[in-house]
Each structure stands twice: as C-alpha cells, then as structure tokens.
Amino acid sequence: MDTGGKDEASLAKVRVCVRFRPLLPGEEGGSRITWDEDNAPRVYVAPGRSDAKTFEFDRVFQPSTSQPEVFQGAGLENFLDAVMEGYHATVFAYGQTGSGKTHTMEGFVYQAVPGKAPQVKPGSTPSESLGLVPRSIEGLFRRMESKAETDSEQLFTLRLSFLQIYNERIFDLLNPVHLSGATTAAAGLRLRWNSREAAVSVENLFVFECRTPEEALGYYKAGVRNRTVASHQMNQASSRSHSVLMLTVERRSGGERLEHSAKLTLVDLAGSERQAATGASGRTLQESVGINQSLFVLRKVITSLAKKSASKSGSFAFVPYRESKLTVLLRDAIGGSGYTLMLACLSTLEASFEESLSTLHYACTAGSIRNRPAVNLDPMSQLVRRLRQEVQSLKGQLEAAQRYVIHLTGQPIPLEVLQGNAAPPEPPMLPPYACSAPSPAASATAQAPQAAPAPAPPPQAAQAPQPSPRVFRQPSDASEEATPRAATPRAPAAPAPPTPASSKYEEGGVSRELLEERLLDAVASLRQCSSENFALRRSLEQAVEAREAAQQQLRAERRAALAAAADAAGGGGSGGEPAGAGPELAALGTMRASMFYDVLVLRELREFEQRLVLGSVYIREYTKVNGTVPENQILLGCKVSGCRPC
C-alpha cells in the first residue's frame, strides 16, 4: 500500500501523548522537567540553562489529570470509531518502570503480599479509576449496539485474545496449560504468517467470542491475574512482561457475508530498568535483561521509521522488525496500515531524569512516523467487489462494441441476439476458388452506376476528367474495370439506390466486395492450414508408431542375443571363446546399430515437434499483427527454426 509518500492525504501520523504520574507519599519531585500550565502540548527540559530542550506532542497530561480525562483527551473515541469502520488501531504505553503505564492502561488496585508477588484486586477498583482498556471495551460494545439498532441487517461480533511476551517467549494468559507450567508450554507459542489476513498471527492462541462487555471484562481480569508481576526497589507491582490484548470486531451484513474485520490492540509494555536503581538479582535480573532487549529493538524500529519518513529515499531503509517478537506483533501499528496512539508515561523524580529524557526523545521521534491506514476488507468481500468492477467494465466495453457494429452495418442488432436466445447466422462456406471472384451482388452493385445512360457532354467538357467515387478494389478488378465492355450486350436497368450499409462502407474508403474477397481468402487459408496441420499430425502419429515398432524389434533382438549367450554357456568348451561367440557378437552388433538408428529417429521426431510448435505460435502472432494468414512454408516453422525447405 505504500506509494512512496506521494499521496500525503492518505497518511496518518502516530499520535503521541505524554502523561506525568503524581508523586507518591514520601517522594520528592525534581525541577528539571516542566510543562506549560495552560495545557500547551510542550515539555521543557532544564529550562533557563544552555542545554535546555523543548519537546512538542499532541497532548500533555499533568499529574492531576483523571482517568476519564486521559481517555477523552488522548482521542480514544476517534480510535474506536475507526475500528468500527474497519481500520486497525493500536494503543501502547511506553516509559520507565514505575512511571504509571499499568495504571494508565488497567487502573486496577494491586495489593502487596509479604514474600509473594503483588495481587491484583479488580473487584475493589472504583469505576473512576479504570484505565483505557476497560473503557475501550465498554466503548466498543456501545457502538456495536448503536449501529445494530440503526441498521438491523448489520451484525457485529467481538473476539478477544490476551497474551504476554515474557523473556522473548509468547504465553497465552487465557490458556490453562500455560498457567500450569507444563513442559509443553515452556517454549511458548510461535508466530506464523496468516495468508488470509495478510499479517503475522500467534499460533494456537485462544480466541473467545464475547457477547457482552461484562463477559469481555471477565476474560481481561482473568488474564491480568495470570500476568507475571514482581516487586523491586522502584516499583512494588512491576510488570515483568509485555501484555497484548487484541479485540477483533467483525461486521457482517446481508446474512452471513463478512464485510470487514478490524483489530484494536492494547499494549502495556514493561518498563525499562537499570540494575543499579532496581537492585534486581537472580530471576528478576534475567527478566530485566529480556525487557530491555525488546525495548531496545523497539527504539531501533522507531528510529529507522522516523528516518524513512524524513528522507525521500527512505522507502528502501531497513527496519529491524524481526529482531524481537514485540516489534513483529506491532508491525501494523508502527509504520503500518493502522492508527497508532503512543502514551509516554513519565515520572518527575530527580532519580528518573535520565530515563525520562530518553522517553521524551523516543516519543518525539515516534511522532514523525507516518502510517497509511486502510480498511481491512474480508478477502471474499474484496474479491466480490473486484468482480463487480470488472463486470461494469465489461458492460461498458460491450456497449461500445454494439455501437461500433451498428455504425458499420447501419442496422440495429436483432433482439434475439442481444438476449442470447439465438446466435447470429454464420457466413456460408465457399470453395477456395471463389476467393478471387467477387460475388454477383457486389458486381452488380459496383457496375450499376455504369449501366445508366448519361447525356453527351459538350466538346469542351468531354476532355475534362470526371471525378470518380473513392472505391478501393483489388488490382485484378481495377484492370477489368479499365477494359471497355461495349462488346457485351446488357439489358438496360435502372440504377439501384445504395443501401445504408453499402454507403457507410464507401464513405469509410473500403468497398463491400473488397471485404468479402478478403474474408473468402482468409477462410480458404484457414482451410488449407487445417488440412496441413492434420497431415502433420498424421505424420507425427506414423513416426511414433514406427518408433514403437523399432523399440519392440530391439527388445526381441536383445532377448534372442541373451538366449544365444545362455545356450553357448551351457555347452561351451574350455580355454577359449564359447562356440556361439560369433553369432552372439553379430547379434550384439546388430542391436547396437538398431539402437543408434532409434536414437537418430527420436532426435528427428523432437526437432519435428519443435518446428511444429514454433510454427503454430508464429501463426497466432502473425495473424494478430497483420490480420492475415502467413505463407505455407511458415506454417511448418521453417523460417522460425531455420531448417531446410520441406
């Protein structure tokens, strides 16, 4: 779908919003990162200093911004409308660990348990604290119900799947096998190319059809409980994996015909970590390495796509999508065919300044990426639409051909021919010798103006040349007309008025009799070609029969030679050649000679078949270009293959 950046109207930039999390009890914020108090989308780093920087985004949310305000201000309503229209959309939270990503996406309450991983409590979470994911699920169901009430023929279906990427392995959060820690799930799920959707999909991932928002939220809460969470010095409930929730909306109309299928992907990325700040060790340290590795590849992808969008020759730039499973799943979101929202979550703590500055840099870089959104039609619906367009095009061509036929003949096409009830009459098959002689009707039409007596012109006007009608004829016909025909007595006849069709041919510069002669010549040539092709096929069949007979004779001689050798071995003498060595050698020599002759025959047959194929191809191409049938010697492919004349 990429057109090289020529169609700017079809491009959509990645929407980037920044949210600052509020300070927790006992925390002290720094002063090196500030924002405008009048809600301007700008973030200032070290203002008033020589190394000051300014970043501009689509929206900046202050620490006091509530969850509903973030949902409205980030433009999630427009993203949900785009999904209902058939566009893919992706929302992902990016930032350092402990910056509020999970709170922005989920909003659930976590309870710390001594000696264990923190436990999520979705039931004790107030409604005003719910994050973007629960609000998006409810928004999709509201839109599906509203559209179904407006148009009863439209049917919507929502399918849900939930996975996590843990240490570069994909696990299904809704699959009991993956939750039990079985050895079959240790390797995780694999990514496969889905030719039907023309995208990468996760193999054997559980997909649930949800009919109510409560059912979808139940699956989501169950998956959140199964997500890997741990505690360290910077975050008491740190996500140790990237979670990806996929909501697929299918729209059907006119019964069971699928129109389009759109996907809303909600991603909660694990935060980047520094071992010196987190104090991680053992398993937690290993998890930090996997998290930082996938985020590093994500940053490389963002940088490559930004350079590609900025440079005119960037259409051939390499984007390292395949270096991480996270970037493979986000391929449609970043630089793909859907709408994307990036929520950069920041902390105002002085200890997090370096990580916050890095987050601002990559968030600003992601804002320069351009996607090319496209409606994701079902392959069958897309085929039906293409066939309908082809039918309309063929109808237009048929109407143009009908107008052209009426223009040439001057008569309307019979109704039974248009309706397909009766085929048009075929022209009579005339013998080959009739090709050179014009039809009686054409001769009478051509000579009718000469039969009418003309008044004698005055002597001065008799010498002036008289204009003749512009009629093209064969050279033989022209010579015959130039010869005076006064010796042949003819009965006086009134000149017949020309028919509309004849007048149209005369005006076009081609006479009817000339067209008839060319048609008869073409018919005769086609007959001759058919007879010659039949003779060639018969010769080929005879050659094949001769080859089979030669092979049978060879096999018979071989059996006879083997039998003679066996007889000689049975009654042979000692200390020399067997008694039957002479006849056996003679039989072997005869067999070799027959085999050599058979090889020569096969070579000639192959050359003959090649010439025949080349001749047939040349006939078709020659007829398309010149409108006539070539010479007889070309029919055998002699000129094409360069062989000797037959």
Secondary structure, DSSP 8 states (H G I E B T S, - for coil): ---TT--GGG-EE-EEEEEE----TT--B-SSEEE-TT--SEEEESTTSTT-EEEE-SEEE-TT--HHHHHHHTTHHHHHHHHHTT--EEEEEEEBTTSSHHHHHT--EEE--TTS--EEEGGG--GGG--HHHHHHHHHHHHHHHHHHH-TTEEEEEEEEEEEEETTEEEETT-HHHHTT-GGGTT-B-EEEETTTTEEEETT---EEESSHHHHHHHHHHHHHTS-EE--SS-TTEE-SEEEEEEEEEEEESSS-EEEEEEEEEEE---B--HHHH---THHHHHHHHHHHHHHHHHHHHHHHHHHHHSTTGGG----GGG-HHHHHTTTTTTSSSEEEEEEEE--BGGGHHHHHHHHHHHHHHTT-EE-----B-HHHHHHHHHHHHHHHHHHHHHHHHHHHHHHHSS---HHHHTTSS---------GGGGSS--HHHHHHHHHHHHS------HHHHTS----------HHHHHHHHS--TTS-----------HHHHHHHHHT--HHHHHHHHHHHHHHHHHHHHHHHHHHHHHHHHHHHHHHHHHHHHHHHHHHHHHHHHHHHS--SSS--TTHHHHHHHHHHHHHHHHHHHHHHHHHHHHHHHHHHHHHHHHHHHHHHSS---HHHHTTHHHHT----
